[in-house]
Amino acid sequence: MIKIENAQYDHLEAILSIYNQGIQDRIATLETDEKDFDYIKGWFLGRGERYSVLVAKEENEVVGWASLNLYSHRCAYSSVADLSVYIKRGDRGKGIGKILLKGIEQAAKEQSFHKIILFTFPFNLAGQKLYHKMGYREVGVFQEQGEMDGKRVDVMAMEKLLEV
Ligand SMILES: CC(C)(COP(=O)(O)OP(=O)(O)OC[C@H]1O[C@@H](n2cnc3c(N)ncnc32)[C@H](O)[C@@H]1OP(=O)(O)O)[C@@H](O)C(=O)NCCC(=O)NCCS
């Protein structure tokens, strides 16, 4: 059974390892350099209280995580959160993403966010299936928005309005 809980410092090694799998797979992020523990520690400890990180655990092992991230420093956008979600290789396609997104949506509502946005690759079909299933709508595609391994790649923006 999958259990969702707030991430703790002790979960950071697992969060880092799952994030690095996403980087290696070249389907989730424009980042191409794998991260080290100092990076993930800074990411975790440097985030504001509103910006939750949740982990999904199966038999006490972290198999995925999701986070609400700062979208913009501008006050006018303080009710918009940016989303990340990563599932361990080998545990993808088992419904864990859906469970995590339900949890992170609840956390976003509790922190009075009005909207969740995300950026994904048009070729990340698993991601899009998950987001559409969870009620996100495609805003549009930025053409040649990012660079990855020396190539320009398109990036899709998606959003979900929350009933707070
Ligand atoms: C994208 C990701 C988060 C999806 O999470 P998941 O736990 O694998 O997804 P779920 O099992 O909850 O599936 C959600 C829906 O997507 C579908 N889906 C999952 N994997 C799929 C795949 N490889 N191809 C097509 N559809 C897929 C499921 O069938 C499900 O739809 P259904 O309810 O109609 O069956 C996960 O695959 C992952 O971590 N990938 C690598 C990192 C990543 O891409 N993160 C997102 C960055 S934008």
Ligand as a Chemical Component Dictionary entry (heavy atoms), coordinates in Angstrom:
data_LIG
# 
_chem_comp.id                   LIG 
_chem_comp.type                 NON-POLYMER 
_chem_comp.pdbx_formal_charge   0 
_chem_comp.three_letter_code    LIG 
# 
loop_
_chem_comp_atom.comp_id 
_chem_comp_atom.atom_id 
_chem_comp_atom.alt_atom_id 
_chem_comp_atom.type_symbol 
_chem_comp_atom.charge 
_chem_comp_atom.model_Cartn_x 
_chem_comp_atom.model_Cartn_y 
_chem_comp_atom.model_Cartn_z 
_chem_comp_atom.pdbx_ordinal 
LIG C1  C1  C 0 5.427  11.071 -15.293 1  
LIG C2  C2  C 0 5.257  10.293 -13.990 2  
LIG C3  C3  C 0 5.393  11.262 -12.813 3  
LIG C4  C4  C 0 3.871  9.658  -13.973 4  
LIG O1  O1  O 0 3.684  9.026  -12.716 5  
LIG P1  P1  P 0 3.218  7.492  -12.681 6  
LIG O2  O2  O 0 3.133  7.054  -11.278 7  
LIG O3  O3  O 0 4.126  6.734  -13.553 8  
LIG O4  O4  O 0 1.774  7.628  -13.335 9  
LIG P2  P2  P 0 0.462  6.829  -12.903 10 
LIG O5  O5  O 0 0.800  5.385  -12.767 11 
LIG O6  O6  O 0 -0.163 7.502  -11.723 12 
LIG O7  O7  O 0 -0.407 6.997  -14.206 13 
LIG C5  C5  C 0 -1.210 8.134  -14.472 14 
LIG C6  C6  C 0 -1.858 7.938  -15.828 15 
LIG O8  O8  O 0 -0.836 8.023  -16.823 16 
LIG C7  C7  C 0 -0.797 6.802  -17.577 17 
LIG N1  N1  N 0 0.586  6.436  -17.825 18 
LIG C8  C8  C 0 1.533  6.181  -16.897 19 
LIG N2  N2  N 0 2.693  5.853  -17.512 20 
LIG C9  C9  C 0 2.445  5.908  -18.835 21 
LIG C10 C10 C 0 3.229  5.680  -20.005 22 
LIG N3  N3  N 0 4.525  5.310  -19.903 23 
LIG N4  N4  N 0 2.670  5.857  -21.213 24 
LIG C11 C11 C 0 1.374  6.242  -21.330 25 
LIG N5  N5  N 0 0.569  6.463  -20.261 26 
LIG C12 C12 C 0 1.101  6.304  -19.044 27 
LIG C13 C13 C 0 -1.444 5.766  -16.728 28 
LIG O9  O9  O 0 -1.950 4.733  -17.520 29 
LIG C14 C14 C 0 -2.480 6.549  -15.981 30 
LIG O10 O10 O 0 -3.657 6.696  -16.750 31 
LIG P3  P3  P 0 -4.869 5.693  -16.475 32 
LIG O11 O11 O 0 -5.421 6.064  -15.124 33 
LIG O12 O12 O 0 -5.774 5.988  -17.604 34 
LIG O13 O13 O 0 -4.312 4.334  -16.497 35 
LIG C15 C15 C 0 6.323  9.165  -13.853 36 
LIG O14 O14 O 0 6.222  8.314  -14.951 37 
LIG C16 C16 C 0 7.754  9.679  -13.721 38 
LIG O15 O15 O 0 8.223  9.929  -12.624 39 
LIG N6  N6  N 0 8.445  9.834  -14.852 40 
LIG C17 C17 C 0 9.817  10.352 -14.816 41 
LIG C18 C18 C 0 9.880  11.751 -14.253 42 
LIG C19 C19 C 0 8.904  12.682 -14.947 43 
LIG O16 O16 O 0 8.714  12.623 -16.142 44 
LIG N7  N7  N 0 8.332  13.604 -14.155 45 
LIG C20 C20 C 0 7.422  14.609 -14.672 46 
LIG C21 C21 C 0 8.177  15.802 -15.132 47 
LIG S1  S1  S 0 7.146  16.986 -15.992 48 
# 
loop_
_chem_comp_bond.comp_id 
_chem_comp_bond.atom_id_1 
_chem_comp_bond.atom_id_2 
_chem_comp_bond.value_order 
_chem_comp_bond.pdbx_ordinal 
LIG C1  C2  SING 1  
LIG C2  C3  SING 2  
LIG C2  C4  SING 3  
LIG C2  C15 SING 4  
LIG C4  O1  SING 5  
LIG O1  P1  SING 6  
LIG P1  O2  DOUB 7  
LIG P1  O3  SING 8  
LIG P1  O4  SING 9  
LIG O4  P2  SING 10 
LIG P2  O5  DOUB 11 
LIG P2  O6  SING 12 
LIG P2  O7  SING 13 
LIG O7  C5  SING 14 
LIG C5  C6  SING 15 
LIG C6  O8  SING 16 
LIG C6  C14 SING 17 
LIG O8  C7  SING 18 
LIG C7  N1  SING 19 
LIG C7  C13 SING 20 
LIG N1  C8  SING 21 
LIG N1  C12 SING 22 
LIG C8  N2  DOUB 23 
LIG N2  C9  SING 24 
LIG C9  C10 SING 25 
LIG C9  C12 DOUB 26 
LIG C10 N3  SING 27 
LIG C10 N4  DOUB 28 
LIG N4  C11 SING 29 
LIG C11 N5  DOUB 30 
LIG N5  C12 SING 31 
LIG C13 O9  SING 32 
LIG C13 C14 SING 33 
LIG C14 O10 SING 34 
LIG O10 P3  SING 35 
LIG P3  O11 DOUB 36 
LIG P3  O12 SING 37 
LIG P3  O13 SING 38 
LIG C15 O14 SING 39 
LIG C15 C16 SING 40 
LIG C16 O15 DOUB 41 
LIG C16 N6  SING 42 
LIG N6  C17 SING 43 
LIG C17 C18 SING 44 
LIG C18 C19 SING 45 
LIG C19 O16 DOUB 46 
LIG C19 N7  SING 47 
LIG N7  C20 SING 48 
LIG C20 C21 SING 49 
LIG C21 S1  SING 50 
# 
